[in-house]
Amino acid sequence: MAGVLDGLRVLDLTSGIAGPMTTMLLGDNGADVVKIEPPGGDPARRLPGPQQLGYRVWQRGKRSACLDLSQASDKDTLLALVRTADILVESHAPGETAALGIDYATLSKLNPRLIYCSITGYGRDNPLSQRPAIDALVQARTGLMFEQRGWPEGALNHISGLPDPFPDLEIPADAVQGADRDGPLFVASQWPSLGAFFSAGLGIAAALRARGITGKGQWVETSLLQGALAGAAGVWQRAEKPDAPGFDTWILNSKSSKGHFQAKDGHWLHNWVPNPRFILQASEGDSLNASPDLTVQNDPDRFGTGPEEILVMSHYQPLLAEAVAKFPVADWVEAAATAEMTMQPVRSIEASLADPAFLEDGCVTEVKDPELGTIRTVGNAYNMSLTQGRPGSAPVAPGANTDEIKAEAARIIEEAKAATAADAAALSRPSGAPSPASGRGEQFGFPLPPAGEGQGEGGAQGRAPLAGIVVLDLGLAIAGPFGTQLLSDLGATVIKINGLYDLFWHRVHIAYMANRGKKSITLNLKDPRAMTILLELVKQADVVQHNMRYDAAERLKIDYESLKKINPTLIYAHSRGFERGARAALPGNDQTGACLSGIQFEDGGMGRPGEKGETGRPLWSFTSFGDTGNGFLSATSIIQAIYHRDRTGEGQFVDTSIINAALLNTSYAVAKPDGSGFPRPRIGGDQLGFDAWHRLYRTTDGWLCVVAQADTQRAALLSALEIKDAADIATALQGLSGADAFAKLDGAGVPVEIVDTEFSRRLHDTPDFAKQQWTVSYPHPMVGKLDQVGLLVNLSDTPGVIQGRPLMVGEHTQEILKGLGYSDDDITTMEAQFAIGFVGMPRMPPRPTAPAAGEQPKKGMAGMVEKEASK
């Protein structure tokens, strides 16, 4: 079985993390990737940092050629390769490619079908464009380091400058996550680069599909800044009326516990959202009761979605911690599986890679490294039933294929010299006959999204890459809906199939970040009439996507085998919490994926003590790419399946999981089959950084982040501070203001940034960001003006389009049903009999009144509070 990108050639001119990961994923799915390195190899191979072991993963399956692009002969070699390439990915700073004569404007003239992807630090043509494209520094400048634990007042209150609604509430330090100190947190995960990687892969897939229609390539651009925006999309929303009835900003703040508990054996587990009834009743005896009475698990004992729930959580945290401590982690995980609770152990990356279930699934793979021996690394990112990819072989040494690649370039040059004009045109190697867009969106009565304004230099702008594609979104929570939102942003018509009780979830602000630009119809799928409506939509759809457990889809007879009988060309996308296997039937979420993959272990600094011997504890990042990473992978695989269908007429089944995304997030580490690892940089329990050269420092008025990886940068740092040893850096910086320290170090050429506390508050008022549609605004009937993170990747010729505000549950029910031919009487009857939900704008139930700080909730939010307090 050939990968979906079989026959395509990719030129990889990247360095760092995001670019190499992007081209790795292209190679894993069938593309021939040629890495172009400078003499001596990619400098990032040698620099100390989190990419050291990662390069043994990200360079797999690629050929390598060392070329000096300042030399005419080597540059001619590259230009020859460009003539027959399909995709080029580069990570130079803005302006550098133009100086080398390998910019998009130049290369697209040589090969008009070339898809040229640029991954920069902050984009081009803005005041930040020349700042260092280094993860820790982007996290510092954007304030992402403060978002790791959150703000005392909560995300939406902070971004709007509103006060802490519970200023007198004090939570013990051992009940909350993060180092026991004030200030930002340095985490091991390289979130900006990971966000840029996910975005670049999505953009390339969209451009490839567009090329099949237009015959032209284009410029795809993303950045570490947009990667940071992707990670913070949930918390970087600004609502004009955050206290509006029917709108919940949830409990994501620095004072709320996050469901971490230490068990009897000293190991940690994560239960999110914690279920007090399960933990307290299961632990009442001398052995765990795996089947306590959970008949009312959703009311009243599960935590609710309002910000006042922090009071409930603060009451329960010590009770739950005491209960969990009675039994070891393995017993809790086994009991949680029986009770279908979201609970998993916190473990290291190495332990994750040793998991036999991951290896059996293929999300982890085993490879023979020429230096390290047999190692395990991340495997397939997603599965495609007709065009399955596979991880490439171990990386080759820098320049291992230089001679053969130069010979290929020489043949291209000779063929070009001998060819007629018609022959030369044929050398562009079209990968399939252009095919028209589906146009099914218009069949539903929805106009195709208008052509947008391009951000690049690719010529006349066309419609968005997925214009005319119809997607049915049966997704829940974040992972499924975020993926279909990405498809909407690329022009697809997305119809959200809401259930009768979805109002309560859609009132939460993080639901807003995954459901814009969609049409909503409310169906009770237990009613045959509603199921008939769904199947009518399926017949006319291009894609069905969901993240419910697959056995539930089978019971409803909306599994792939059932639906392809009525729509043989359907692309059916399923996203899971876990790998395929025993865990597949368990409920999973971002948190459980971050536990099992090692993210929480590494980001909490649990791999080594801090400077003062601090032992790290698990940390669940608010900027994690578990749910949303899964959404990116789902959207990318769907677009690649559309690309395949455009050429062959074949639909197929594609699937991915939160675990797949999480393992990509931790792909900077590898392990031996027995779970032992190799030396690599780790952060400590103080969450200050990797070492003295790559960490946070306190100044007189805030915090500074320094990343001095090269010897010249380290010498410049010591000279600028007039010190002789790295051990003196902290003392020297403590006596300087942030501005003075920044001026000294930046002026000396040391990569440095002030950790900004105000970036998110300025974000939605920055004209450059709005112009690029990196931020977007619209009126919303519930919360007034709503500001959100916008496009995460820019396409020059077929740009994305923001199709509208987040949906209101059921607001398009009548419109969609009339488009299907239902009469007003039909609709009224079905609504009265609960076959369908609200027609038009739904009435949102009011939020419970928050109790005062220190006062126990009396009812509704957690019914066991009074019961426990009375014991």
Buried (B, 14 or more C-beta within 10 A) or exposed (E): EEBBBBEBBBBBBBBBBBBBBBBBBBBBBBBBBBBBBBEEBBEBBEEBBBBBBBBBBBBBBBBBBBBEBEEEEBBBBBBBBBBBBBBBBBBBBBEEBEEBEBBBEBBBEBBBBBBBBBBBBBBBEBEBBBBBBBBBBBBBBBBBBBBBBBBBBBBBBBBBEBEBBBEEBEBEEEBBBBBEEEBBBBBBBBBBBBBBBBBBBBBBBBBBBBBBBBEBBBBBBBBBBBBBBBBBBBBBBBBBBBBBEBBBBBBBBBBBBBBBBBBEEEBBBBBBBBBBBBBBBBBEEEEBBBEBEBEEBEEBBBBBBBBBBBBBBBBBBEBBBEBBBBBBBEBBBBBBBEBBBBBBBBBBBBBBBBBEBBBEBBBBBBBEBEEBEEBBBBBBBBBBBBBBBBBBEBBBEBBBBBEEBBEBBEEBBEBBEEEEEEEBEEEBBEBEEEBEBBEBBBEBEBEBBEBBEBBBEBEEBBBBBBBBBBBBBBBBBBBBBBBBBBBBBBBBBBBBBBBBEBBBBBBBBBBBBBBBBBBBBBBBBEBEBBBEBBBBBBEBBBBBBBBBBBEEBEEBEBBBEBBBEEBEEBBBBBBBBBBBBEBBBBBBBBBBBBBBBBBBBBBBBBBEBBEEEBEBBBBBBBBBBBBBBBBBBBBBBBBBBBBBBBBBEBBBBBBBBBBBBBBBBBBBBBBBBEBEBBEBBBBBBBBBBBBBBBBBBBBEEBBBBBBBBBEEBBEBBBEBBEBEEBEBBBEBBEEBBBBBBBBBBBEBBBBBBBBBBEBBBEBBEBEBBBEBBBBBBEEBEBBEEBBBBBBBBBBBBBBBBBBEBBBBBBBBBBBBBBBBEBEEEBBEBBBEEEBBBBBEEBEBEEBBEBBEBEEEBEEEBBBBBEEBEEE
